Amino acid sequence: MKTISILGIAAVVLALAGCATTPPPKQASTAKQASAAPKGGGYYLDDGPEANPPANLDAIPDAVPRKEPLNPFANRAYVALGTTYTPQTARQPFSEEGLASWYGRRFNGKKTSSGERYDMYAMTAAHPTLPIPSYARVTSLDTGKSVVVRINDRGPFHSKRIIDLSYTAAYKLGYLGRGSARVRVESIDPDTFDMQGKAPQTGVYLQVGAFSRADNARQLRDRLERQLDIDAGQTRVVLDGSLHRVQLGPYSSDDAAQTDRQRVRERLDLNAVLVRRD
């Protein structure tokens, strides 16, 4: 399950030694409740959440797609557990459905295949072949919830799993307790992430919905303008992969965004999420 570096066989041995069949503890409804869960999450006997994870995991924004040069070492062909993998060396459309897993404190702070340190509370993921770095939308096929993650690691290498999410990404999709979930993984092209063709401004945004059809996204955008009585310049439809995401912003601060988030919940009965563009 866990990602391993392509630079040496030692990490392969570590992954083989660490796999567990014992299911993790049940998902807590809040981050504070998750901190009280028994030790031993994910698919590793000694993995899982830390004793006291941050209390604001829901507020951690999705990764924001942007152009980055590909890592010259992390996208070479490699062998893991007897299987040869050939990563993409150019960004291209990609979509796949299967099981997602997650990894936690056992690997927190250790080097990923990109050379960066793994942060279990960041919105990142490991994938066997998507370019490093790149971005993907991961959608739960059971609940429809979705997150955007940055691919910076390799794995998982279990035949039935297609992506390994960070602790926070798995938390936001709601499958920490089960250890795995049925998902759709879709690559994101930063060049077409903004459907309006404008350079995204830095700041804080609210994401109110995501649709496969552009007309449905526009209908929600128009509804937001009417029912929230906001300027049309504060709404936008952002396209990444095959989804059209409806966003409000930018806001000058998290507090300002949270105020409108409450208005969206009260007037439209929709749960908006914060997205930060740096």
C-alpha positions as CSV (number, residue, x, y, z in Angstrom):
1,M,0.0,0.0,0.0
2,K,2.5,2.6,1.2
3,T,4.6,4.6,-1.2
4,I,8.2,3.7,-1.7
5,S,11.1,5.5,-3.2
6,I,12.3,4.4,-6.6
7,L,15.9,5.1,-5.6
8,G,16.4,2.0,-3.6
9,I,15.1,-1.4,-2.6
10,A,15.2,-0.7,1.1
11,A,11.8,1.0,1.0
12,V,10.4,-2.0,-0.9
13,V,11.4,-4.2,2.0
14,L,9.9,-1.7,4.4
15,A,6.6,-1.8,2.6
16,L,6.5,-5.6,2.5
17,A,7.3,-5.8,6.2
18,G,4.7,-3.2,7.2
19,C,1.5,-4.4,5.5
20,A,-1.3,-5.4,7.8
21,T,-4.6,-7.0,7.5
22,T,-6.1,-5.7,10.7
23,P,-8.7,-3.0,9.8
24,P,-8.2,0.5,11.3
25,P,-10.4,2.1,13.9
26,K,-13.7,3.6,12.9
27,Q,-13.7,7.1,11.4
28,A,-14.5,9.8,13.9
29,S,-17.0,12.5,13.0
30,T,-14.6,15.3,13.9
31,A,-10.9,15.7,14.0
32,K,-11.1,16.0,17.8
33,Q,-12.9,12.7,18.0
34,A,-10.4,11.2,15.6
35,S,-7.6,12.0,18.1
36,A,-9.1,9.7,20.6
37,A,-9.2,6.7,18.2
38,P,-7.1,3.7,19.0
39,K,-3.7,3.5,17.5
40,G,-3.1,1.5,14.4
41,G,-4.8,3.0,11.3
42,G,-4.4,2.5,7.6
43,Y,-3.1,-0.9,6.4
44,Y,0.0,-1.0,8.7
45,L,0.0,-2.3,12.2
46,D,1.9,0.6,13.5
47,D,0.5,3.3,11.2
48,G,-2.5,5.6,11.7
49,P,-3.3,9.0,13.2
50,E,-1.1,10.8,15.7
51,A,-2.4,10.9,19.3
52,N,-3.5,14.6,18.9
53,P,-4.2,15.5,15.2
54,P,-5.1,19.1,14.5
55,A,-8.6,20.1,15.3
56,N,-9.2,22.0,12.0
57,L,-8.7,19.3,9.4
58,D,-11.9,20.3,7.6
59,A,-10.5,23.8,7.0
60,I,-7.3,22.6,5.3
61,P,-7.8,23.7,1.6
62,D,-7.4,21.5,-1.4
63,A,-4.2,21.6,-3.4
64,V,-4.4,24.4,-6.0
65,P,-3.2,23.2,-9.4
66,R,-0.3,25.2,-10.9
67,K,2.4,24.7,-13.4
68,E,5.5,23.0,-12.0
69,P,8.5,21.4,-13.7
70,L,8.5,17.6,-13.6
71,N,11.0,15.9,-11.3
72,P,13.8,14.5,-13.4
73,F,14.3,11.5,-11.1
74,A,10.8,10.6,-9.9
75,N,9.4,9.9,-13.3
76,R,11.8,7.2,-14.5
77,A,10.6,3.6,-15.0
78,Y,11.1,1.5,-11.8
79,V,10.4,-1.9,-10.3
80,A,8.4,-2.4,-7.1
81,L,7.4,-5.8,-5.6
82,G,8.3,-7.5,-8.9
83,T,6.2,-5.2,-11.1
84,T,7.7,-2.7,-13.5
85,Y,6.0,0.8,-13.6
86,T,6.5,3.4,-16.3
87,P,5.4,6.8,-15.1
88,Q,4.0,9.4,-17.5
89,T,6.6,11.9,-18.6
90,A,4.1,14.5,-19.9
91,R,0.8,15.7,-18.4
92,Q,-2.1,14.1,-20.2
93,P,-5.7,13.2,-19.5
94,F,-6.1,10.4,-17.1
95,S,-9.1,8.8,-15.4
96,E,-9.3,5.6,-13.4
97,E,-11.7,4.0,-10.8
98,G,-10.6,1.7,-8.0
99,L,-9.7,1.5,-4.4
100,A,-7.9,4.3,-2.5
101,S,-5.9,3.7,0.7
102,W,-4.1,6.2,3.0
103,Y,-0.9,6.5,5.0
104,G,-0.2,8.3,8.2
105,R,2.2,8.8,11.1
106,R,4.5,5.9,10.3
107,F,5.7,7.8,7.2
108,N,5.2,11.4,8.4
109,G,8.3,13.4,7.9
110,K,10.0,10.8,5.7
111,K,11.2,11.5,2.2
112,T,8.7,10.9,-0.7
113,S,9.7,9.9,-4.2
114,S,9.8,13.6,-5.1
115,G,12.4,14.2,-2.4
116,E,10.0,16.3,-0.3
117,R,9.1,15.3,3.2
118,Y,5.7,13.6,3.6
119,D,3.2,15.7,5.6
120,M,0.2,13.6,6.6
121,Y,-1.8,16.8,7.1
122,A,-1.2,18.2,3.6
123,M,-3.4,17.5,0.6
124,T,-1.0,15.1,-1.2
125,A,-1.1,11.6,-2.6
126,A,1.0,8.8,-4.0
127,H,0.3,7.3,-7.4
128,P,2.2,4.6,-9.4
129,T,2.4,6.4,-12.7
130,L,1.0,10.0,-12.7
131,P,3.8,12.6,-13.2
132,I,5.5,14.0,-10.1
133,P,4.5,16.6,-9.4
134,S,1.0,16.8,-10.8
135,Y,-2.5,17.3,-9.6
136,A,-5.6,15.1,-9.5
137,R,-9.2,15.2,-8.3
138,V,-10.2,12.2,-6.2
139,T,-13.9,11.6,-5.9
140,S,-15.6,9.1,-3.6
141,L,-17.9,6.9,-5.6
142,D,-20.0,6.2,-2.5
143,T,-20.6,9.7,-1.3
144,G,-19.7,12.0,-4.2
145,K,-17.3,14.0,-2.1
146,S,-14.1,15.1,-3.9
147,V,-10.7,16.6,-3.1
148,V,-7.9,17.9,-5.1
149,V,-4.4,16.6,-4.2
150,R,-0.9,17.1,-5.4
151,I,0.9,13.9,-6.5
152,N,4.4,13.9,-4.9
153,D,5.0,10.2,-4.1
154,R,4.9,6.7,-5.6
155,G,2.6,3.9,-4.6
156,P,0.5,2.1,-3.7
157,F,1.8,-1.2,-4.9
158,H,-1.1,-3.4,-3.9
159,S,-2.9,-4.8,-7.0
160,K,-6.3,-3.7,-5.9
161,R,-5.5,-0.1,-4.9
162,I,-4.9,2.8,-7.3
163,I,-3.9,5.7,-5.1
164,D,-2.6,6.4,-1.6
165,L,-4.0,9.6,0.0
166,S,-2.6,11.6,2.8
167,Y,-4.3,11.3,6.2
168,T,-6.1,14.6,5.8
169,A,-7.3,13.8,2.2
170,A,-8.7,10.5,3.4
171,Y,-10.3,12.2,6.4
172,K,-12.1,14.7,4.1
173,L,-13.4,11.9,1.9
174,G,-14.6,10.1,5.1
175,Y,-12.9,6.7,4.9
176,L,-10.2,6.8,7.6
177,G,-12.0,4.1,9.6
178,R,-12.5,1.8,6.7
179,G,-9.0,2.1,5.5
180,S,-10.0,2.2,1.8
181,A,-12.7,3.6,-0.4
182,R,-14.0,3.3,-4.0
183,V,-12.9,6.4,-5.9
184,R,-12.4,8.0,-9.3
185,V,-9.0,9.6,-9.9
186,E,-8.8,12.3,-12.6
187,S,-5.8,14.2,-13.6
188,I,-5.9,18.0,-13.7
189,D,-4.4,20.2,-16.4
190,P,-3.3,23.5,-14.7
191,D,-3.7,25.3,-18.1
192,T,-7.4,24.6,-18.2
193,F,-8.1,24.7,-14.5
194,D,-9.8,28.2,-14.8
195,M,-12.7,27.8,-17.3
196,Q,-12.9,31.6,-17.7
197,G,-9.4,31.6,-19.2
198,K,-8.1,34.1,-16.6
199,A,-5.1,33.8,-14.4
200,P,-6.3,32.7,-11.0
201,Q,-5.9,35.4,-8.3
202,T,-4.2,34.6,-5.1
203,G,-6.4,34.5,-2.0
204,V,-9.1,32.5,-0.3
205,Y,-12.2,31.1,-2.2
206,L,-15.3,29.2,-1.4
207,Q,-16.1,26.1,-3.5
208,V,-19.8,25.5,-3.5
209,G,-20.3,22.7,-5.9
210,A,-18.8,20.6,-8.7
211,F,-20.6,19.3,-11.8
212,S,-19.8,17.2,-14.9
213,R,-22.0,19.5,-17.0
214,A,-21.1,23.2,-17.5
215,D,-24.8,24.3,-17.7
216,N,-25.5,22.9,-14.2
217,A,-22.5,24.8,-12.8
218,R,-23.7,28.0,-14.4
219,Q,-27.1,27.5,-12.9
220,L,-25.7,27.2,-9.5
221,R,-23.5,30.3,-10.1
222,D,-26.6,32.3,-11.1
223,R,-28.5,31.0,-8.1
224,L,-25.7,32.2,-5.8
225,E,-25.7,35.6,-7.3
226,R,-29.5,35.9,-6.8
227,Q,-29.9,34.4,-3.4
228,L,-26.7,35.8,-1.8
229,D,-27.1,39.2,-3.6
230,I,-23.4,39.2,-4.5
231,D,-21.5,40.8,-7.4
232,A,-21.1,38.6,-10.5
233,G,-17.4,39.3,-10.3
234,Q,-17.2,37.3,-7.1
235,T,-18.4,34.1,-8.8
236,R,-16.5,31.8,-11.2
237,V,-16.7,28.4,-12.7
238,V,-13.4,26.5,-12.7
239,L,-12.8,23.6,-14.9
240,D,-10.4,20.8,-13.9
241,G,-10.5,17.4,-15.5
242,S,-14.2,16.8,-16.3
243,L,-15.6,18.7,-13.4
244,H,-16.9,22.3,-13.4
245,R,-16.4,23.7,-9.9
246,V,-18.4,26.7,-8.7
247,Q,-16.4,29.1,-6.6
248,L,-16.9,32.4,-4.7
249,G,-14.1,34.9,-4.1
250,P,-11.4,35.9,-3.7
251,Y,-11.8,36.9,0.0
252,S,-9.5,39.1,1.9
253,S,-9.3,36.6,4.9
254,D,-10.5,33.3,6.1
255,D,-12.9,35.0,8.4
256,A,-14.6,36.8,5.5
257,A,-14.9,33.5,3.6
258,Q,-16.3,31.8,6.7
259,T,-19.0,34.5,6.9
260,D,-20.2,33.7,3.3
261,R,-19.8,30.0,4.0
262,Q,-22.4,30.3,6.7
263,R,-24.7,32.3,4.4
264,V,-24.4,29.6,1.8
265,R,-25.3,27.0,4.3
266,E,-28.3,28.9,5.7
267,R,-29.8,30.2,2.4
268,L,-29.0,27.4,0.0
269,D,-28.4,24.4,2.4
270,L,-25.1,23.8,0.7
271,N,-21.7,23.0,2.4
272,A,-19.0,25.2,0.8
273,V,-15.3,24.4,1.4
274,L,-12.3,26.8,1.5
275,V,-9.8,26.8,-1.3
276,R,-6.6,28.8,-1.0
277,R,-4.6,30.0,-4.0
278,D,-1.0,31.1,-3.3
